[in-house]
Amino acid sequence: LLMGTPARAVRSVSDDELHWKRLNTKEYQDLVGRCHASLHETQPLRQMEENRPRLQGTTDVTPKR
């Protein structure tokens, strides 16, 4: 793991952390295609809809805490 300006090595990254990063980077990149496939002009909501579904990710990775 590199941090700072100029960058300096802080620690090694575990295999699990690297796997987590790769999955989430791929999911972020896949959002472009998803956006282009589903994007269309719409009217703004006048109020929040109850139980409005949230965007579901494609990976089973949970945020790091």
PDB file of N, CA, C and O in Angstrom:
ATOM      1  N   LEU A   1       0.862  -1.167   0.000  1.00  0.00           N
ATOM      2  CA  LEU A   1       0.000   0.000   0.000  1.00  0.00           C
ATOM      3  C   LEU A   1       0.900   1.218   0.000  1.00  0.00           C
ATOM      4  O   LEU A   1       1.765   1.368   0.863  1.00  0.00           O
ATOM      5  N   LEU A   2       0.687   2.093  -0.985  1.00  0.00           N
ATOM      6  CA  LEU A   2       1.466   3.320  -1.089  1.00  0.00           C
ATOM      7  C   LEU A   2       0.606   4.498  -0.669  1.00  0.00           C
ATOM      8  O   LEU A   2      -0.576   4.567  -1.006  1.00  0.00           O
ATOM      9  N   MET A   3       1.205   5.425   0.071  1.00  0.00           N
ATOM     10  CA  MET A   3       0.461   6.606   0.532  1.00  0.00           C
ATOM     11  C   MET A   3       1.372   7.825   0.484  1.00  0.00           C
ATOM     12  O   MET A   3       2.595   7.726   0.577  1.00  0.00           O
ATOM     13  N   GLY A   4       0.727   8.977   0.334  1.00  0.00           N
ATOM     14  CA  GLY A   4       1.440  10.234   0.461  1.00  0.00           C
ATOM     15  C   GLY A   4       1.961  10.808  -0.834  1.00  0.00           C
ATOM     16  O   GLY A   4       1.865  10.195  -1.897  1.00  0.00           O
ATOM     17  N   THR A   5       2.523  12.013  -0.719  1.00  0.00           N
ATOM     18  CA  THR A   5       3.155  12.701  -1.836  1.00  0.00           C
ATOM     19  C   THR A   5       4.482  13.249  -1.325  1.00  0.00           C
ATOM     20  O   THR A   5       4.475  14.197  -0.539  1.00  0.00           O
ATOM     21  N   PRO A   6       5.569  12.716  -1.719  1.00  0.00           N
ATOM     22  CA  PRO A   6       5.711  11.589  -2.639  1.00  0.00           C
ATOM     23  C   PRO A   6       5.266  10.291  -1.976  1.00  0.00           C
ATOM     24  O   PRO A   6       5.278  10.167  -0.752  1.00  0.00           O
ATOM     25  N   ALA A   7       4.873   9.324  -2.808  1.00  0.00           N
ATOM     26  CA  ALA A   7       4.368   8.050  -2.297  1.00  0.00           C
ATOM     27  C   ALA A   7       5.465   7.294  -1.555  1.00  0.00           C
ATOM     28  O   ALA A   7       6.635   7.299  -1.937  1.00  0.00           O
ATOM     29  N   ARG A   8       5.029   6.640  -0.471  1.00  0.00           N
ATOM     30  CA  ARG A   8       5.942   5.772   0.276  1.00  0.00           C
ATOM     31  C   ARG A   8       5.200   4.498   0.629  1.00  0.00           C
ATOM     32  O   ARG A   8       3.991   4.518   0.859  1.00  0.00           O
ATOM     33  N   ALA A   9       5.924   3.393   0.673  1.00  0.00           N
ATOM     34  CA  ALA A   9       5.333   2.102   1.011  1.00  0.00           C
ATOM     35  C   ALA A   9       4.976   2.104   2.492  1.00  0.00           C
ATOM     36  O   ALA A   9       5.823   2.381   3.342  1.00  0.00           O
ATOM     37  N   VAL A  10       3.699   1.788   2.799  1.00  0.00           N
ATOM     38  CA  VAL A  10       3.233   1.774   4.183  1.00  0.00           C
ATOM     39  C   VAL A  10       3.146   0.343   4.704  1.00  0.00           C
ATOM     40  O   VAL A  10       3.569   0.045   5.821  1.00  0.00           O
ATOM     41  N   ARG A  11       2.585  -0.541   3.866  1.00  0.00           N
ATOM     42  CA  ARG A  11       2.460  -1.940   4.275  1.00  0.00           C
ATOM     43  C   ARG A  11       2.135  -2.788   3.056  1.00  0.00           C
ATOM     44  O   ARG A  11       1.829  -2.268   1.983  1.00  0.00           O
ATOM     45  N   SER A  12       2.206  -4.090   3.235  1.00  0.00           N
ATOM     46  CA  SER A  12       1.807  -5.019   2.178  1.00  0.00           C
ATOM     47  C   SER A  12       0.292  -5.158   2.179  1.00  0.00           C
ATOM     48  O   SER A  12      -0.356  -4.972   3.208  1.00  0.00           O
ATOM     49  N   VAL A  13      -0.261  -5.483   1.030  1.00  0.00           N
ATOM     50  CA  VAL A  13      -1.699  -5.694   0.890  1.00  0.00           C
ATOM     51  C   VAL A  13      -1.938  -7.204   0.868  1.00  0.00           C
ATOM     52  O   VAL A  13      -1.253  -7.941   0.159  1.00  0.00           O
ATOM     53  N   SER A  14      -2.918  -7.653   1.653  1.00  0.00           N
ATOM     54  CA  SER A  14      -3.211  -9.086   1.717  1.00  0.00           C
ATOM     55  C   SER A  14      -3.914  -9.555   0.443  1.00  0.00           C
ATOM     56  O   SER A  14      -4.453  -8.746  -0.313  1.00  0.00           O
ATOM     57  N   ASP A  15      -3.901 -10.852   0.217  1.00  0.00           N
ATOM     58  CA  ASP A  15      -4.604 -11.420  -0.937  1.00  0.00           C
ATOM     59  C   ASP A  15      -6.101 -11.102  -0.884  1.00  0.00           C
ATOM     60  O   ASP A  15      -6.711 -10.814  -1.914  1.00  0.00           O
ATOM     61  N   ASP A  16      -6.690 -11.153   0.305  1.00  0.00           N
ATOM     62  CA  ASP A  16      -8.118 -10.832   0.458  1.00  0.00           C
ATOM     63  C   ASP A  16      -8.402  -9.373   0.108  1.00  0.00           C
ATOM     64  O   ASP A  16      -9.402  -9.081  -0.548  1.00  0.00           O
ATOM     65  N   GLU A  17      -7.536  -8.456   0.538  1.00  0.00           N
ATOM     66  CA  GLU A  17      -7.712  -7.041   0.225  1.00  0.00           C
ATOM     67  C   GLU A  17      -7.579  -6.795  -1.278  1.00  0.00           C
ATOM     68  O   GLU A  17      -8.336  -6.013  -1.854  1.00  0.00           O
ATOM     69  N   LEU A  18      -6.620  -7.460  -1.906  1.00  0.00           N
ATOM     70  CA  LEU A  18      -6.431  -7.306  -3.347  1.00  0.00           C
ATOM     71  C   LEU A  18      -7.634  -7.856  -4.107  1.00  0.00           C
ATOM     72  O   LEU A  18      -8.075  -7.254  -5.086  1.00  0.00           O
ATOM     73  N   HIS A  19      -8.168  -8.990  -3.667  1.00  0.00           N
ATOM     74  CA  HIS A  19      -9.365  -9.575  -4.280  1.00  0.00           C
ATOM     75  C   HIS A  19     -10.550  -8.615  -4.145  1.00  0.00           C
ATOM     76  O   HIS A  19     -11.278  -8.384  -5.110  1.00  0.00           O
ATOM     77  N   TRP A  20     -10.740  -8.061  -2.951  1.00  0.00           N
ATOM     78  CA  TRP A  20     -11.814  -7.100  -2.684  1.00  0.00           C
ATOM     79  C   TRP A  20     -11.692  -5.904  -3.623  1.00  0.00           C
ATOM     80  O   TRP A  20     -12.682  -5.461  -4.204  1.00  0.00           O
ATOM     81  N   LYS A  21     -10.474  -5.385  -3.768  1.00  0.00           N
ATOM     82  CA  LYS A  21     -10.244  -4.217  -4.621  1.00  0.00           C
ATOM     83  C   LYS A  21     -10.545  -4.537  -6.083  1.00  0.00           C
ATOM     84  O   LYS A  21     -11.175  -3.735  -6.772  1.00  0.00           O
ATOM     85  N   ARG A  22     -10.107  -5.686  -6.557  1.00  0.00           N
ATOM     86  CA  ARG A  22     -10.344  -6.059  -7.959  1.00  0.00           C
ATOM     87  C   ARG A  22     -11.837  -6.218  -8.252  1.00  0.00           C
ATOM     88  O   ARG A  22     -12.324  -5.736  -9.275  1.00  0.00           O
ATOM     89  N   LEU A  23     -12.559  -6.889  -7.363  1.00  0.00           N
ATOM     90  CA  LEU A  23     -13.997  -7.072  -7.572  1.00  0.00           C
ATOM     91  C   LEU A  23     -14.728  -5.734  -7.623  1.00  0.00           C
ATOM     92  O   LEU A  23     -15.580  -5.517  -8.485  1.00  0.00           O
ATOM     93  N   ASN A  24     -14.396  -4.855  -6.711  1.00  0.00           N
ATOM     94  CA  ASN A  24     -15.093  -3.570  -6.663  1.00  0.00           C
ATOM     95  C   ASN A  24     -14.685  -2.639  -7.790  1.00  0.00           C
ATOM     96  O   ASN A  24     -15.507  -1.846  -8.249  1.00  0.00           O
ATOM     97  N   THR A  25     -13.455  -2.709  -8.248  1.00  0.00           N
ATOM     98  CA  THR A  25     -13.044  -1.933  -9.416  1.00  0.00           C
ATOM     99  C   THR A  25     -13.804  -2.409 -10.639  1.00  0.00           C
ATOM    100  O   THR A  25     -14.272  -1.591 -11.431  1.00  0.00           O
ATOM    101  N   LYS A  26     -13.938  -3.736 -10.811  1.00  0.00           N
ATOM    102  CA  LYS A  26     -14.687  -4.298 -11.933  1.00  0.00           C
ATOM    103  C   LYS A  26     -16.147  -3.856 -11.876  1.00  0.00           C
ATOM    104  O   LYS A  26     -16.717  -3.472 -12.897  1.00  0.00           O
ATOM    105  N   GLU A  27     -16.748  -3.905 -10.705  1.00  0.00           N
ATOM    106  CA  GLU A  27     -18.145  -3.492 -10.570  1.00  0.00           C
ATOM    107  C   GLU A  27     -18.310  -2.014 -10.931  1.00  0.00           C
ATOM    108  O   GLU A  27     -19.274  -1.645 -11.602  1.00  0.00           O
ATOM    109  N   TYR A  28     -17.396  -1.185 -10.498  1.00  0.00           N
ATOM    110  CA  TYR A  28     -17.448   0.242 -10.812  1.00  0.00           C
ATOM    111  C   TYR A  28     -17.349   0.454 -12.329  1.00  0.00           C
ATOM    112  O   TYR A  28     -18.079   1.271 -12.890  1.00  0.00           O
ATOM    113  N   GLN A  29     -16.452  -0.276 -12.985  1.00  0.00           N
ATOM    114  CA  GLN A  29     -16.305  -0.158 -14.438  1.00  0.00           C
ATOM    115  C   GLN A  29     -17.553  -0.664 -15.156  1.00  0.00           C
ATOM    116  O   GLN A  29     -17.939  -0.101 -16.181  1.00  0.00           O
ATOM    117  N   ASP A  30     -18.182  -1.703 -14.646  1.00  0.00           N
ATOM    118  CA  ASP A  30     -19.400  -2.247 -15.255  1.00  0.00           C
ATOM    119  C   ASP A  30     -20.575  -1.276 -15.177  1.00  0.00           C
ATOM    120  O   ASP A  30     -21.515  -1.383 -15.965  1.00  0.00           O
ATOM    121  N   LEU A  31     -20.535  -0.333 -14.240  1.00  0.00           N
ATOM    122  CA  LEU A  31     -21.613   0.647 -14.115  1.00  0.00           C
ATOM    123  C   LEU A  31     -21.759   1.504 -15.375  1.00  0.00           C
ATOM    124  O   LEU A  31     -22.855   1.974 -15.679  1.00  0.00           O
ATOM    125  N   VAL A  32     -20.670   1.708 -16.103  1.00  0.00           N
ATOM    126  CA  VAL A  32     -20.732   2.497 -17.342  1.00  0.00           C
ATOM    127  C   VAL A  32     -21.684   1.841 -18.332  1.00  0.00           C
ATOM    128  O   VAL A  32     -22.570   2.504 -18.872  1.00  0.00           O
ATOM    129  N   GLY A  33     -21.512   0.546 -18.575  1.00  0.00           N
ATOM    130  CA  GLY A  33     -22.390  -0.176 -19.494  1.00  0.00           C
ATOM    131  C   GLY A  33     -23.821  -0.195 -19.010  1.00  0.00           C
ATOM    132  O   GLY A  33     -24.759  -0.037 -19.792  1.00  0.00           O
ATOM    133  N   ARG A  34     -23.981  -0.391 -17.713  1.00  0.00           N
ATOM    134  CA  ARG A  34     -25.322  -0.415 -17.131  1.00  0.00           C
ATOM    135  C   ARG A  34     -26.003   0.938 -17.324  1.00  0.00           C
ATOM    136  O   ARG A  34     -27.191   1.008 -17.640  1.00  0.00           O
ATOM    137  N   CYS A  35     -25.246   1.992 -17.134  1.00  0.00           N
ATOM    138  CA  CYS A  35     -25.781   3.344 -17.300  1.00  0.00           C
ATOM    139  C   CYS A  35     -26.192   3.579 -18.749  1.00  0.00           C
ATOM    140  O   CYS A  35     -27.302   4.043 -19.008  1.00  0.00           O
ATOM    141  N   HIS A  36     -25.313   3.267 -19.692  1.00  0.00           N
ATOM    142  CA  HIS A  36     -25.618   3.489 -21.110  1.00  0.00           C
ATOM    143  C   HIS A  36     -26.818   2.669 -21.571  1.00  0.00           C
ATOM    144  O   HIS A  36     -27.576   3.108 -22.436  1.00  0.00           O
ATOM    145  N   ALA A  37     -26.992   1.491 -21.002  1.00  0.00           N
ATOM    146  CA  ALA A  37     -28.101   0.618 -21.408  1.00  0.00           C
ATOM    147  C   ALA A  37     -29.446   1.074 -20.846  1.00  0.00           C
ATOM    148  O   ALA A  37     -30.490   0.773 -21.425  1.00  0.00           O
ATOM    149  N   SER A  38     -29.434   1.797 -19.726  1.00  0.00           N
ATOM    150  CA  SER A  38     -30.705   2.106 -19.063  1.00  0.00           C
ATOM    151  C   SER A  38     -30.998   3.597 -18.915  1.00  0.00           C
ATOM    152  O   SER A  38     -32.074   3.966 -18.444  1.00  0.00           O
ATOM    153  N   LEU A  39     -30.077   4.440 -19.301  1.00  0.00           N
ATOM    154  CA  LEU A  39     -30.255   5.872 -19.104  1.00  0.00           C
ATOM    155  C   LEU A  39     -31.298   6.442 -20.067  1.00  0.00           C
ATOM    156  O   LEU A  39     -31.237   6.214 -21.275  1.00  0.00           O
ATOM    157  N   HIS A  40     -32.234   7.171 -19.520  1.00  0.00           N
ATOM    158  CA  HIS A  40     -33.228   7.858 -20.342  1.00  0.00           C
ATOM    159  C   HIS A  40     -33.724   9.097 -19.589  1.00  0.00           C
ATOM    160  O   HIS A  40     -33.667   9.163 -18.361  1.00  0.00           O
ATOM    161  N   GLU A  41     -34.201  10.058 -20.345  1.00  0.00           N
ATOM    162  CA  GLU A  41     -34.674  11.299 -19.733  1.00  0.00           C
ATOM    163  C   GLU A  41     -35.937  11.025 -18.924  1.00  0.00           C
ATOM    164  O   GLU A  41     -36.786  10.229 -19.326  1.00  0.00           O
ATOM    165  N   THR A  42     -36.046  11.681 -17.804  1.00  0.00           N
ATOM    166  CA  THR A  42     -37.183  11.476 -16.917  1.00  0.00           C
ATOM    167  C   THR A  42     -37.492  12.774 -16.168  1.00  0.00           C
ATOM    168  O   THR A  42     -36.675  13.693 -16.136  1.00  0.00           O
ATOM    169  N   GLN A  43     -38.648  12.833 -15.586  1.00  0.00           N
ATOM    170  CA  GLN A  43     -39.037  13.992 -14.777  1.00  0.00           C
ATOM    171  C   GLN A  43     -38.528  13.799 -13.349  1.00  0.00           C
ATOM    172  O   GLN A  43     -38.489  12.672 -12.855  1.00  0.00           O
ATOM    173  N   PRO A  44     -38.139  14.883 -12.685  1.00  0.00           N
ATOM    174  CA  PRO A  44     -37.670  14.746 -11.306  1.00  0.00           C
ATOM    175  C   PRO A  44     -38.808  14.320 -10.375  1.00  0.00           C
ATOM    176  O   PRO A  44     -39.973  14.644 -10.606  1.00  0.00           O
ATOM    177  N   LEU A  45     -38.448  13.596  -9.333  1.00  0.00           N
ATOM    178  CA  LEU A  45     -39.431  13.210  -8.321  1.00  0.00           C
ATOM    179  C   LEU A  45     -39.839  14.438  -7.520  1.00  0.00           C
ATOM    180  O   LEU A  45     -39.005  15.285  -7.200  1.00  0.00           O
ATOM    181  N   ARG A  46     -41.089  14.529  -7.206  1.00  0.00           N
ATOM    182  CA  ARG A  46     -41.571  15.639  -6.383  1.00  0.00           C
ATOM    183  C   ARG A  46     -41.409  15.322  -4.901  1.00  0.00           C
ATOM    184  O   ARG A  46     -41.331  16.229  -4.072  1.00  0.00           O
ATOM    185  N   GLN A  47     -41.359  14.037  -4.571  1.00  0.00           N
ATOM    186  CA  GLN A  47     -41.115  13.612  -3.194  1.00  0.00           C
ATOM    187  C   GLN A  47     -40.496  12.218  -3.228  1.00  0.00           C
ATOM    188  O   GLN A  47     -40.580  11.508  -4.230  1.00  0.00           O
ATOM    189  N   MET A  48     -39.875  11.844  -2.112  1.00  0.00           N
ATOM    190  CA  MET A  48     -39.258  10.525  -2.027  1.00  0.00           C
ATOM    191  C   MET A  48     -40.325   9.437  -2.092  1.00  0.00           C
ATOM    192  O   MET A  48     -41.373   9.548  -1.457  1.00  0.00           O
ATOM    193  N   GLU A  49     -40.056   8.398  -2.855  1.00  0.00           N
ATOM    194  CA  GLU A  49     -40.967   7.258  -2.909  1.00  0.00           C
ATOM    195  C   GLU A  49     -40.637   6.311  -1.751  1.00  0.00           C
ATOM    196  O   GLU A  49     -39.471   6.018  -1.491  1.00  0.00           O
ATOM    197  N   GLU A  50     -41.672   5.841  -1.065  1.00  0.00           N
ATOM    198  CA  GLU A  50     -41.451   4.872   0.005  1.00  0.00           C
ATOM    199  C   GLU A  50     -40.990   3.554  -0.594  1.00  0.00           C
ATOM    200  O   GLU A  50     -41.465   3.150  -1.656  1.00  0.00           O
ATOM    201  N   ASN A  51     -40.072   2.887   0.079  1.00  0.00           N
ATOM    202  CA  ASN A  51     -39.566   1.572  -0.318  1.00  0.00           C
ATOM    203  C   ASN A  51     -38.989   1.559  -1.731  1.00  0.00           C
ATOM    204  O   ASN A  51     -39.049   0.535  -2.412  1.00  0.00           O
ATOM    205  N   ARG A  52     -38.436   2.677  -2.176  1.00  0.00           N
ATOM    206  CA  ARG A  52     -37.807   2.743  -3.500  1.00  0.00           C
ATOM    207  C   ARG A  52     -36.592   1.805  -3.503  1.00  0.00           C
ATOM    208  O   ARG A  52     -35.750   1.885  -2.608  1.00  0.00           O
ATOM    209  N   PRO A  53     -36.495   0.915  -4.503  1.00  0.00           N
ATOM    210  CA  PRO A  53     -35.362  -0.020  -4.520  1.00  0.00           C
ATOM    211  C   PRO A  53     -34.032   0.701  -4.718  1.00  0.00           C
ATOM    212  O   PRO A  53     -33.959   1.704  -5.429  1.00  0.00           O
ATOM    213  N   ARG A  54     -33.004   0.194  -4.097  1.00  0.00           N
ATOM    214  CA  ARG A  54     -31.660   0.740  -4.213  1.00  0.00           C
ATOM    215  C   ARG A  54     -30.905  -0.020  -5.300  1.00  0.00           C
ATOM    216  O   ARG A  54     -31.269  -1.144  -5.645  1.00  0.00           O
ATOM    217  N   LEU A  55     -29.869   0.588  -5.830  1.00  0.00           N
ATOM    218  CA  LEU A  55     -29.012  -0.069  -6.806  1.00  0.00           C
ATOM    219  C   LEU A  55     -28.366  -1.285  -6.156  1.00  0.00           C
ATOM    220  O   LEU A  55     -27.760  -1.179  -5.090  1.00  0.00           O
ATOM    221  N   GLN A  56     -28.498  -2.431  -6.796  1.00  0.00           N
ATOM    222  CA  GLN A  56     -27.903  -3.653  -6.281  1.00  0.00           C
ATOM    223  C   GLN A  56     -26.571  -3.909  -6.975  1.00  0.00           C
ATOM    224  O   GLN A  56     -26.477  -3.811  -8.199  1.00  0.00           O
ATOM    225  N   GLY A  57     -25.558  -4.231  -6.207  1.00  0.00           N
ATOM    226  CA  GLY A  57     -24.251  -4.551  -6.763  1.00  0.00           C
ATOM    227  C   GLY A  57     -24.228  -5.956  -7.342  1.00  0.00           C
ATOM    228  O   GLY A  57     -25.109  -6.771  -7.067  1.00  0.00           O
ATOM    229  N   THR A  58     -23.225  -6.223  -8.134  1.00  0.00           N
ATOM    230  CA  THR A  58     -23.113  -7.543  -8.750  1.00  0.00           C
ATOM    231  C   THR A  58     -22.130  -8.434  -8.011  1.00  0.00           C
ATOM    232  O   THR A  58     -22.070  -9.637  -8.268  1.00  0.00           O
ATOM    233  N   THR A  59     -21.362  -7.864  -7.103  1.00  0.00           N
ATOM    234  CA  THR A  59     -20.405  -8.672  -6.340  1.00  0.00           C
ATOM    235  C   THR A  59     -20.956  -8.912  -4.945  1.00  0.00           C
ATOM    236  O   THR A  59     -21.852  -8.206  -4.482  1.00  0.00           O
ATOM    237  N   ASP A  60     -20.406  -9.913  -4.292  1.00  0.00           N
ATOM    238  CA  ASP A  60     -20.847 -10.234  -2.933  1.00  0.00           C
ATOM    239  C   ASP A  60     -19.926  -9.597  -1.895  1.00  0.00           C
ATOM    240  O   ASP A  60     -19.875 -10.038  -0.747  1.00  0.00           O
ATOM    241  N   VAL A  61     -19.209  -8.571  -2.298  1.00  0.00           N
ATOM    242  CA  VAL A  61     -18.245  -7.928  -1.422  1.00  0.00           C
ATOM    243  C   VAL A  61     -18.944  -6.889  -0.565  1.00  0.00           C
ATOM    244  O   VAL A  61     -19.772  -6.120  -1.054  1.00  0.00           O
ATOM    245  N   THR A  62     -18.608  -6.871   0.711  1.00  0.00           N
ATOM    246  CA  THR A  62     -19.164  -5.869   1.616  1.00  0.00           C
ATOM    247  C   THR A  62     -18.123  -4.784   1.859  1.00  0.00           C
ATOM    248  O   THR A  62     -16.925  -5.056   1.789  1.00  0.00           O
ATOM    249  N   PRO A  63     -18.556  -3.564   2.141  1.00  0.00           N
ATOM    250  CA  PRO A  63     -17.591  -2.491   2.390  1.00  0.00           C
ATOM    251  C   PRO A  63     -16.681  -2.823   3.558  1.00  0.00           C
ATOM    252  O   PRO A  63     -17.104  -3.439   4.537  1.00  0.00           O
ATOM    253  N   LYS A  64     -15.435  -2.410   3.446  1.00  0.00           N
ATOM    254  CA  LYS A  64     -14.476  -2.622   4.516  1.00  0.00           C
ATOM    255  C   LYS A  64     -14.748  -1.631   5.635  1.00  0.00           C
ATOM    256  O   LYS A  64     -15.004  -0.458   5.366  1.00  0.00           O
ATOM    257  N   ARG A  65     -14.700  -2.062   6.839  1.00  0.00           N
ATOM    258  CA  ARG A  65     -14.964  -1.183   7.988  1.00  0.00           C
ATOM    259  C   ARG A  65     -13.709  -0.978   8.787  1.00  0.00           C
ATOM    260  O   ARG A  65     -13.726  -0.269   9.793  1.00  0.00           O
TER     261      ARG A  65
END
